């Protein structure tokens, strides 16, 4: 069945995506399905719609007002709240009203810097209602990280909360927000702060406003703006990719193609239908949260879980099973890291047996490569299909997966299965030659990309072309490397650049190097990803200190760790750093990071032909062994 669907797309992409457009309620249905006349691909260019209407209003109109849209489950606050589609519409209208009262309209940007609470989703939907462009920034980011996004997006308004809540601490957001605004060149007109009971934020008179007071005022004044019709090609949101310096890469998501793609994916990939409960255990600040906590489930009238907790520690490694059991979750989507943490604390799966999971039908894993041991543990304990799927912030929905909503294809552990309709995946070599089955190379997608993928970067068309389209003309460069097997199954093996994957979060080692280089005692440095049983990868830093540093090396290293945490935030998980006398380089001065990584991970490696001084590698191996790495020697 699936192969026929894929073939139908391949034979006539416009007819296929034209048919899928019927999934969406349009103000003006598109007559043109695809247009590349501007040099940038556009889907449904003459279509007009509103994303909030498709996710909220139309379900209320169709009689689903009493059905749960969101279930908020917060073990860190002991709250459980069911929000119906009718209640959601009421609050989204009022929040849109209070935002419009502050001058927000079609095309304006709004930054949302908030924790995993219902108000985060309500804020995003309210932006969509007004035709404004939201940018959700993960609450763990430091002021400098937030400031770059403020300067790039230039928001009229920032919506935030007084704090986020971790199992062991409360993270005050307002000081971070104030610091970011102070650092940023652009200043928002106003900030609206949702005060939480555990931490009340101090307010700056004239700039800061209390969320609930404004929402109550909007109710009193009946400020309930209608959905603003927007072009299908108008931006819905900006989501910034990793990196803390220079111009950040703001991935743009449009309105029309995004709705079409997500309604197709939520049903055909994840097998979720109206009225069923889907749980994406992610953060709203990441692409998974945008696509499959917020927009995907609501687009079809399903129920979505907003979970403010952890896989372990809130209170134990049975937290996921409690949520699935209590809320009758049909399918869970999370990162392999979560399951490694659960497996570490409950290796025999004893806690699984305490809950009724008979209605649970599938586990989806993505965000990093899934190791077979994790799949085996999950399959053995949950007794459901464990499905790997591979996609990116840039694509917004799976490039490759096992299409459970169509049919369950044979599983090959380590592979996210087959490309989905819209994605013509190829493997290319450095000479742009196409690789045969089993041959390793760069994973690319033949253009055009399908609906739902980024049409460009925010105010940076040239950066979009240079980042994704230039190296392999006619193809989108995923930046990942791997191979296709003889059955067309994809195996994603590694990144081709310096982005590492820490617990599902894509982080730039280059950004960390720039931060370390800013320390006054550091002459040069290298940061690379080393394998970690729990988080998938961890950043490991090697620093060369300036001559004449006359204080303890350990003191400098601790400052380096704190510097990265302050600049990039605790999400970087930066804690492995050592001082070395020198770094291995090529004769042209390029640091041999790939060789260092192989040594650290204990992989076989060969002496690089271009190395300037081979004896440096002995020093490197010794330093890495002192850190507990580099267990094997050169081949």
C-alpha positions, -999 to 999 in steps of 0.1 A, spaced: 0 0 0 27 25 10 48 19 -21 18 27 -42 12 60 -23 49 69 -27 48 60 -64 16 81 -69 35 111 -55 66 105 -76 46 102 -108 27 134 -103 38 155 -73 14 184 -80 -16 161 -83 -6 144 -51 -2 176 -31 -32 191 -47 -53 162 -34 -38 165 1 -47 202 2 -83 191 7 -74 182 43 -73 220 51 -100 245 54 -92 274 31 -105 309 29 -95 308 -8 -85 273 -20 -53 273 -41 -55 271 -78 -17 269 -82 -1 240 -63 36 247 -68 56 277 -80 93 282 -83 93 313 -105 109 335 -78 139 312 -75 126 299 -41 100 271 -40 65 280 -29 35 257 -22 -1 268 -27 10 304 -35 -25 317 -42 -42 299 -13 -55 319 17 -62 304 51 -56 308 89 -37 282 109 -55 290 142 -89 285 125 -77 251 112 -64 240 147 -92 254 169 -122 271 154 -131 245 129 -132 217 155 -155 238 177 -177 245 147 -178 208 139 -191 198 173 -159 190 192 -161 219 217 -162 195 247 -134 172 235 -100 177 251 -76 197 229 -48 196 255 -42 176 287 -16 195 309 2 171 332 27 186 355 43 164 381 66 193 392 35 213 403 11 183 408 -13 199 384 -35 180 359 -57 202 337 -80 192 308 -86 220 282 -114 214 258 -115 228 223 -142 252 234 -121 264 264 -90 267 242 -109 288 217 -121 311 245 -86 317 258 -69 320 224 -94 347 214 -87 366 246 -49 363 244 -51 374 207 -73 403 219 -47 415 245 -19 412 220 -38 431 194 -45 457 221 -7 461 222 -5 467 185 3 432 173 -10 425 138 -4 406 106 33 401 100 45 414 134 69 391 153 63 379 188 89 360 209 75 334 233 100 326 261 81 302 282 81 268 300 59 237 292 26 252 303 -7 256 283 -1 293 280 28 286 257 6 269 232 -22 294 237 3 322 229 14 306 197 -21 300 185 -31 336 193 -2 348 171 -14 325 143 -50 339 148 -37 375 142 -14 365 113 16 374 135 48 354 133 59 337 166 93 325 176 93 302 206 126 302 224 134 273 247 134 286 283 168 271 291 187 295 268 210 321 284 205 359 278 231 361 250 214 333 231 180 350 235 194 384 226 206 372 192 170 360 184 155 393 196 178 412 173 171 390 143 133 386 147 128 422 160 96 413 180 70 439 188 61 419 219 77 393 241 55 368 261 72 351 290 66 335 324 81 342 358 98 309 359 103 274 347 102 245 372 128 217 373 126 187 396 152 201 419 150 239 413 131 268 401 146 287 371 137 324 372 131 335 336 126 372 342 162 380 351 173 361 320 148 380 298 158 414 313 195 405 306 187 396 270 168 428 264 196 448 278 221 430 255 199 433 224 200 463 201 163 459 193 139 466 222 104 452 222 74 475 228 63 455 258 67 422 277 37 403 290 46 380 319 26 350 332 32 349 369 35 314 384 27 307 420 62 295 429 80 325 416 67 360 412 87 381 388 95 418 395 81 440 368 96 470 350 70 498 350 59 509 316 73 479 298 61 448 317 25 438 320 7 410 340 -7 384 316 -37 373 336 -47 410 344 -46 417 306 -65 385 298 -92 394 324 -94 429 309 -98 414 274 -127 393 287 -143 424 303 -140 443 271 -148 413 249 -117 417 229 -120 386 206 -105 392 172 -115 370 143 -89 349 125 -69 370 100 -68 354 65 -31 351 54 -14 338 23 -4 302 24 32 314 18 31 339 47 53 329 76 37 312 106 68 310 128 106 313 130 125 286 148 162 293 153 187 265 149 218 260 170 246 286 172 252 315 195 273 339 174 270 357 141 237 358 123 214 330 137 197 307 113 160 314 116 141 286 99 108 299 85 77 278 84 48 289 61 11 286 69 -4 265 40 22 239 32 27 234 69 -9 226 76 -11 202 46 21 183 56 12 179 93 -23 167 86 -8 141 63 20 131 87 0 128 119 -24 104 103 -2 84 79 31 83 98 18 84 135 -16 67 129 -34 94 150 -70 103 142 -96 128 155 -104 122 191 -73 101 199 -46 110 223 -11 117 211 19 125 234 51 141 221 74 142 251 94 172 239 96 209 246 76 235 228 108 253 220 121 225 196 107 216 162 91 184 176 71 205 200 59 229 173 49 201 149 36 174 172 26 189 205 10 219 191 0 221 154 -1 185 141 -25 169 167 -48 200 168 -49 203 130 -69 170 128 -88 174 161 -68 150 182 -59 155 219 -23 164 228 -4 161 260 16 190 275 39 174 300 60 194 325 82 168 339 111 144 332 112 107 321 129 100 355 128 118 388 92 131 386 89 110 407 106 79 392 113 60 360 76 50 358 65 86 350 59 80 313 39 48 320 17 67 344 9 95 319 2 69 291 -21 49 314 -40 78 330 -46 97 298 -51 67 275 -23 78 252 -23 59 219 12 68 208 43 84 223 70 103 204 102 111 223 140 110 221 160 79 226 178 97 254 146 95 275 145 58 271 182 54 280 175 73 312 145 51 320 164 19 312 193 30 334 170 33 365 147 4 357 167 -21 337 142 -49 341 112 -28 333 95 -36 366 77 -2 367 61 -8 333 42 -37 349 25 -14 374 4 3 347 -24 -6 323 -9 1 288 -34 -20 268 -45 10 247 -9 21 239 -1 11 203 32 26 192 64 43 203 82 67 180 118 77 186 137 106 169 162 133 175 193 112 173 204 78 161 186 50 180 208 22 192 195 -14 189 197 -20 227 173 8 234 149 -5 207 151 -41 221 144 -29 257 114 -8 246 100 -36 224 105 -62 251 88 -42 278 61 -23 260 51 -50 235 44 -24 208 62 -14 175 91 9 182 95 32 152 125 53 144 118 84 123 143 109 109 138 146 102 151 180 110 142 214 122 143 225 86 119 199 73 93 202 101 80 166 96 96 132 89 119 127 59 120 90 66 98 68 88 78 37 90 43 48 79 22 31 107 -10 49 96 -7 32 62 10 -1 70 38 -13 93 68 -21 71 95 -45 81 117 -29 108 155 -27 104 171 -16 136 193 14 131 172 26 101 143 51 101 129 30 72 119 46 40 115 82 26 80 96 29 61 112 -1 77 144 -11 112 133 -3 134 118 -30 165 109 -9 198 103 -25 234 96 -13 261 117 -30 299 117 -28 322 147 -27 323 147 -65 285 148 -65 284 113 -78 255 92 -67 264 63 -44 252 28 -49 234 8 -23 255 4 8 279 31 -1 285 59 24 280 96 15 261 128 21 224 124 25 206 148 2 170 154 -10 163 161 -47 145 194 -51 119 206 -47 113 199 -10 77 190 -1 52 213 16 60 220 52 97 223 48 115 256 52 111 279 21 140 300 33 157 315 64 143 346 80 154 377 60 183 356 46 176 340 12 213 340 4 221 323 37 194 297 29 209 289 -5 245 289 8 236 266 38 215 241 20 215 243 -18 249 253 -30 271 224 -23 250 199 -43 231 219 -70 196 206 -75 195 190 -40 189 200 -4 219 191 17 208 176 50 242 178 65 240 142 75 259 113 62 249 77 57 237 52 31 207 35 15 206 -3 15 194 -25 -12 158 -22 -1 159 16 -1 161 18 37 181 48 49 208 45 76 219 79 91 253 75 106 266 110 115 266 147 109 288 160 82 295 193 100 303 203 136 268 200 150 266 175 178 235 159 193 232 161 231 200 144 243 182 153 211 194 190 211 215 200 181 244 221 194 273 237 176 308 227 187 320 257 167 299 280 189 314 264 220 349 269 206 343 306 201 331 309 237 361 291 250 385 311 229 371 342 246 386 332 279 417 353 285 439 324 295 429 302 264 452 303 233 432 279 212 408 250 216 388 223 200 354 209 209 341 176 196 313 151 203 321 120 222 296 91 226 277 89 258 255 61 269 227 84 283 227 115 261 239 101 228 268 126 226 285 150 250 308 179 240 344 174 250 367 204 250 405 206 247 422 239 255 457 251 250 465 277 276 485 309 270 522 308 281 527 324 315 494 314 331 504 313 367 474 299 384 460 264 389 449 248 356 419 233 372 407 268 381 409 279 345 390 247 333 362 254 358 359 289 345 357 275 309 329 252 319 310 281 336 316 303 306 300 279 281 271 273 305 265 310 309 267 318 272 249 287 258 229 276 288 229 243 307 214 226 277 249 224 263 258 198 290 294 211 288 315 195 316 343 176 299 374 198 294 411 192 296 442 213 291 467 201 265 501 214 253 491 215 217 465 203 192 471 180 162 470 200 130 475 197 93 504 215 76 480 242 66 470 247 103 436 230 103 429 212 136 422 175 130 390 172 149 379 140 132 410 122 143 407 135 178 371 123 179 381 88 167 408 86 193 385 97 221 357 72 211 381 43 209 375 38 172 402 26 148 420 54 131 448 60 107 476 86 108 464 115 87 486 120 57 485 158 61 495 159 98 522 184 107 537 166 137 526 130 143 540 130 179 511 153 189 487 124 187 505 104 214 501 134 237 465 137 227 458 100 234 474 103 268 453 133 277 421 117 266 429 85 285 433 106 316 397 117 310 385 81 306 385 80 268 408 67 241 407 30 250 421 17 216 452 26 197 458 34 160 451 8 134 
